[in-house]
Every structure is written in C-alpha cells, then in structure tokens.
Amino acid sequence: MFIFDILFFSIGMYIYCCVLYLMILTVGAFFYHPPRGEDDRSIPAKVLFVIPAHNEELLIRQTVERILAQDYDEHSFGVLVLADNCVDQTAERAKEAGADLVVRDDPAERGKGQALDWLFRTQQERFADWDLISIVDADTEVAPNFCHEMANAFADPAVYAAQAYYGTSNAGAAWRTALQELALRAFHHLRPAGRCALRASAGLKGNGMCFRRELIMQRGWPAHSIVEDVEFSLQLVLEGVRVYYVPQTEVLAEMPVSGQQAESQRTRWESGRIGLIREYGMTLLGRTAKGDGVALDALLDLLVPPLGLLVLLLLAFLLCSVFFYPVAVDYALAGLVGIVIYVVSSLFLRKTPLYLWFALGFAPFYLGWKICVYIKMLFSRGVRWTRTQRNAETNSGK
C-alpha cells in the first residue's frame, strides 16, 4: 500500500506541475506584445517561401497560387518548391503555377527534415538574394499579410526565427477537425504567446516558420526526426536562439477528418516527442541547473502531455481520489478547473467563432478515441515517418 501511495502522489505532483505551468502561460498570454520593428528600408525585406512537397500534385498548384497573391511588393517575394522523391506530377504542377523548382531523388533519405537539410546545404546559391526564408507545407493557405507582418517582426534585430499562427483550414468539415482547431488555439496560440511573454522561445510548429537567411545558411536543417520542427526548436534553444511568435498573421492547413488519418498523425507526433525527451531531456535539465530559464521552459513544454492525455490523467486521479484518497478530491477538481480556464482563455484570446465553442460538446467522444490510440501506442514497435493522406486525395479515390 505504501508503494501505491508514493505512486499516486507522485503522479499527482506531475499533473499539478503541468497544470501550474499551463496556468502561468495563460496569464502571460494576456500580456504578450509581439515583436514589431519599423522596417525603414526603401526596398521591403525579400521573402522566399520554401515548400517541401512529396506527391502533392492535387494541392501544390493551389498553394503556390495563393502565396503568389500576397499583399506585398511583387518583386520582394517568391516561391521555391522542393519536389522530394515524387512519383506523380508535383513538379510539373508547381512550375505551371509559377514557382521555382528543385527536384530531389533520394529514396534512402526520406523525410521532411532530410529534404530541407539537403536543400539548404547543397543549393545555397538559390538563397543569396533573399532576406527571409519561410517554410510552409504543400496544403497550406497563407494569409495575404504574411510577408508584411514577418518583415515588420524581423525589423527587430533581435528576431532570427519566428512562427505564425498555424491553424486548421477545414475546421467546419467534421467534429474531429473542429476539436483539432480548438486544440491548436491552445497549443499554437496561447502557449507560444505565454512562452514569449516569459521571454522564452515560442517553438516551431512545422508550418508558417520564418528565418533570417543567414541562420539557415549556417545551420542547414539538422533536425531529422519525425518531429523535426520541435527538434530544431530545441537545438536553437541550446544555441541561444529564441523563436518569436507573430500572431498577426497565419497559415491554415487541412487536418485529418477520418479517425484513421488522425490516428496516424497523432501517433507520429506523440511518439516523436517521447523520443525527444530521451534525447534532449538531460541536456535541457543540465542547462536549467545552470540557471537557463529558456531551457527550463523548453523542458517543461516537452514534458507536458497533450491536452487530451492530461485530462484523462486528471480524471483518473479524481476517480482514485474519490475511492481511496478523499483528501485529494479538491485538488483534482482544482486541476480540472485550471484546464477549463486554460482552454476557455485560448478560445477567447484567438477570438473563436461560436460554432467552434459548440464543438466542445464532442470532447468526450474525442477522449474515448484518444484512449484507444494510446493503448495501440503501448503495443506498437516504433513509428516511422509516413505522409498523412489529404482529404482531396480521399475524395478523388487516390
């Protein structure tokens, strides 16, 4: 029984550290002021959009055309598509839409991180005339003000890396995508805003990222895991480079509608983060012990579980409290109240439309689905990178 007591209260301490961290970020998010310098150059900062694309013939043309409609000086931005190990018409469609093109054929080195690293290390002459490099996915809607807002942010000399808000383009397609958008408003808006308010790093989200050219030319893209964006964020933290959050602009991308698509994506993300804890956890802890607050924040962000799992842990903790530890019931309820405040605050801060608030009613179904996903993950033998099928491909029969 003593061992069970230790386990119960240890899990309780972990849960409450996570909730406390989220509450601190919630408060900070309300006071966040994004970077906004004054770009006094007569010629606007030149922005190159890089799109890594693997078999994206159905969507790449639309994505390129939307980017080319930027509300920005037409001579100060461009699009470069990296057709990576494609066996379809991605390259042809990208060229037809007006993008510059690089083709990579290396089946032995598959993955977004590997492709970007190859591009930035072997094709450096293509980037010599650009000030900023932005990376977006091939199924992305880029806001028309993206270049303008990023140029203003990078006019602040302290900014070397920035992240736009990354949301869902098909939030109204199904209850699952609506809930994913609600989750992103917490994970991709409140948390980056709160972290920046604490003078930490917002982290990279894989889409809508922007960098000074010299930062990328010096480093390439040395993160090759299945969650390469998070890995690169951690590498930058260890090198003393913060990522700033720019919420005035956004990129939107499709989220999986079917349970099978969502399960594949979720398993990849969460398995990848566990791998990063093993690889970077002790290094971040060591830096934290030396007084590095940015490393502490990065470690905490890595250790906080996904919101659905945190809620499940809290509910299990509450259930055990009711039957075995009545003294802990109030603490469990307080934790759930904290999560509610965190979620509601994220929706309020991002000015969420009413129909998405109603999607919260499907949360119990989502939690049930997550339980099944986690059970499968326990018995899986590892996760490799696999491309998530797009809804357009499902509808076309591909």
Residue pairs with C-beta under 8 A, 6 or more apart in sequence:
8 317
8 320
8 324
8 325
8 328
11 313
11 317
12 317
12 328
12 331
12 332
15 310
15 313
15 314
15 317
15 335
16 331
16 335
17 300
18 303
18 304
18 305
18 310
19 310
19 314
19 335
19 338
19 339
19 342
20 338
21 300
21 304
22 191
22 304
22 338
22 339
22 342
23 338
23 341
23 342
24 194
24 198
25 190
25 191
25 193
25 194
25 195
25 198
26 190
26 194
26 341
26 342
26 345
26 346
27 194
28 193
28 194
28 195
28 197
28 198
29 189
29 190
29 191
29 193
29 194
29 197
29 345
29 346
29 349
30 345
30 349
31 197
32 193
32 194
32 196
32 197
32 245
34 153
34 196
34 244
34 245
34 246
34 247
34 248
35 153
35 156
35 158
35 159
35 162
35 244
35 246
36 152
36 153
36 155
36 156
37 152
37 153
37 154
37 155
37 156
37 157
37 159
38 152
38 155
39 45
39 151
39 152
39 154
39 155
40 155
43 73
43 76
44 72
44 73
44 76
44 147
44 151
45 76
45 131
45 132
45 147
45 150
45 151
45 154
45 155
46 76
46 77
46 78
46 129
46 130
46 131
46 132
47 72
47 76
47 77
47 78
47 130
47 131
47 132
47 133
47 134
47 147
47 150
47 151
47 210
48 77
48 78
48 79
48 80
48 127
48 130
48 132
48 133
48 134
49 67
49 77
49 78
49 79
49 80
49 134
49 135
49 136
49 142
50 80
50 82
50 116
50 119
50 133
50 134
50 135
50 136
51 60
51 63
51 64
51 79
51 80
51 81
51 82
51 94
51 99
51 135
51 136
51 137
51 138
51 140
52 82
52 84
52 112
52 115
52 116
52 119
52 135
52 137
52 138
53 60
53 81
53 82
53 83
53 84
53 86
53 90
53 94
53 138
54 84
54 85
54 86
54 90
54 112
54 115
54 138
54 387
55 86
55 87
55 88
55 90
55 387
56 63
56 86
56 88
56 90
56 138
56 139
56 390
57 86
57 88
57 89
57 90
57 92
57 93
58 390
58 392
58 393
58 396
58 398
59 138
59 139
59 390
59 392
60 81
60 90
60 93
60 94
60 97
60 138
61 93
61 94
61 96
61 97
63 136
63 137
63 138
63 139
63 140
63 141
63 142
64 79
64 81
64 94
64 97
64 98
64 99
65 97
65 98
66 140
66 141
66 142
67 77
67 79
67 136
67 142
68 79
68 97
68 98
69 144
70 77
70 142
70 144
70 146
70 147
71 144
71 145
71 147
71 148
72 147
72 148
72 151
76 147
77 147
78 100
78 130
79 98
79 99
79 100
80 99
80 100
80 101
80 102
80 126
81 90
81 91
81 94
81 99
81 100
81 101
81 102
81 138
82 102
82 104
82 115
82 116
82 119
83 90
83 91
83 94
83 101
83 102
83 103
83 104
84 104
84 112
84 115
85 104
85 105
85 106
85 107
85 110
85 115
86 103
90 138
91 101
91 103
94 101
95 101
100 126
102 119
102 123
102 126
104 115
104 118
104 119
106 114
106 118
109 115
109 118
110 385
111 224
111 226
111 228
111 385
112 228
112 385
113 221
113 223
113 224
113 225
113 228
113 231
113 232
114 224
116 135
116 220
116 221
116 228
117 220
117 221
117 222
117 224
119 221
120 127
120 216
120 217
120 219
120 220
120 221
121 220
124 217
127 133
127 213
127 216
127 217
130 213
131 154
131 212
131 213
132 150
132 151
132 154
132 210
132 211
132 212
132 213
133 210
133 211
133 212
133 213
133 216
134 146
134 150
134 208
134 209
134 210
134 211
135 207
135 208
135 209
135 210
135 211
136 142
136 207
136 208
136 209
136 251
137 206
137 207
137 251
137 253
139 169
139 253
139 254
139 390
140 169
140 207
140 208
140 251
140 252
140 253
141 169
141 251
141 252
141 253
142 208
142 251
143 164
143 249
143 250
143 251
145 248
145 249
146 164
146 208
146 249
146 250
146 251
148 249
149 164
149 246
149 248
149 249
150 162
150 164
150 210
150 246
150 249
153 159
153 162
153 210
153 244
153 246
154 162
154 210
154 212
159 212
159 244
160 211
160 212
160 215
160 241
160 242
161 204
161 209
161 210
161 211
161 212
161 215
161 236
161 241
161 242
161 243
161 244
162 209
162 210
162 211
162 243
162 244
162 245
162 246
163 192
163 202
163 203
163 204
163 205
163 208
163 209
163 210
163 243
163 244
163 245
163 246
164 208
164 209
164 210
164 246
164 247
164 249
164 250
164 251
165 188
165 189
165 208
165 245
165 246
165 247
165 249
165 250
165 251
165 350
166 184
166 188
166 205
166 206
166 207
166 208
166 250
166 251
166 252
166 253
167 181
167 184
167 185
167 188
167 250
167 251
167 252
167 253
168 177
168 180
168 181
168 184
168 252
168 253
168 254
168 255
169 252
169 253
169 254
169 255
170 177
170 254
170 255
170 257
170 391
171 177
171 178
171 180
171 181
171 255
171 356
172 178
172 355
173 257
173 391
174 257
175 359
175 362
175 365
176 255
176 256
176 257
176 259
176 262
176 362
176 366
177 255
177 256
177 257
178 355
178 356
178 359
178 362
179 359
179 360
179 362
179 363
179 366
180 255
180 256
180 262
181 255
181 356
182 343
182 346
182 347
182 352
182 356
182 359
182 360
183 307
183 308
185 346
185 347
185 349
185 350
185 352
186 307
186 342
186 343
186 346
187 307
188 205
189 247
189 346
189 349
189 350
190 342
190 345
190 346
190 349
190 350
191 203
191 301
192 202
192 203
192 205
192 245
192 247
193 202
193 245
193 247
193 349
195 201
195 202
195 203
195 245
195 297
195 301
196 202
196 242
196 244
196 245
198 293
198 297
199 242
199 293
199 294
200 242
200 293
200 294
200 297
200 298
201 233
201 236
201 237
201 241
201 242
201 243
201 294
201 297
201 298
202 242
202 243
202 244
202 245
203 230
203 233
203 243
203 298
203 301
204 229
204 230
204 232
204 233
204 243
205 229
206 228
206 229
207 251
207 253
208 249
208 250
208 251
209 229
210 246
215 241
219 235
221 228
221 232
222 232
222 235
223 229
223 231
223 232
223 235
224 231
225 231
225 272
225 275
225 276
226 268
226 271
226 272
226 275
226 383
226 384
226 385
227 268
227 269
227 272
227 273
227 275
227 276
230 272
230 273
230 276
230 302
231 276
231 280
233 243
233 298
234 276
234 280
234 284
234 298
234 302
236 242
236 243
237 284
237 294
237 295
237 298
238 280
238 283
238 284
238 287
238 295
242 294
254 390
254 391
254 392
255 262
256 262
256 264
256 265
256 388
256 391
257 391
257 394
258 394
259 369
261 388
261 389
262 369
263 373
263 376
264 386
264 388
265 388
266 370
266 373
267 373
267 376
267 377
267 380
267 383
268 383
268 385
268 386
270 306
270 377
271 377
271 380
271 382
271 383
272 383
273 302
276 302
277 302
277 303
280 302
281 299
281 302
281 303
284 295
284 296
284 298
284 299
284 302
285 299
287 295
287 296
288 295
288 296
288 299
304 310
305 313
306 370
307 339
307 343
308 366
308 367
308 370
309 370
309 374
310 339
311 336
311 339
311 367
312 367
312 370
312 371
314 332
314 335
314 336
314 339
315 336
317 328
317 332
317 335
318 329
318 332
318 333
318 336
320 328
321 327
321 328
321 329
321 331
321 332
322 329
343 360
347 356
347 357
389 398
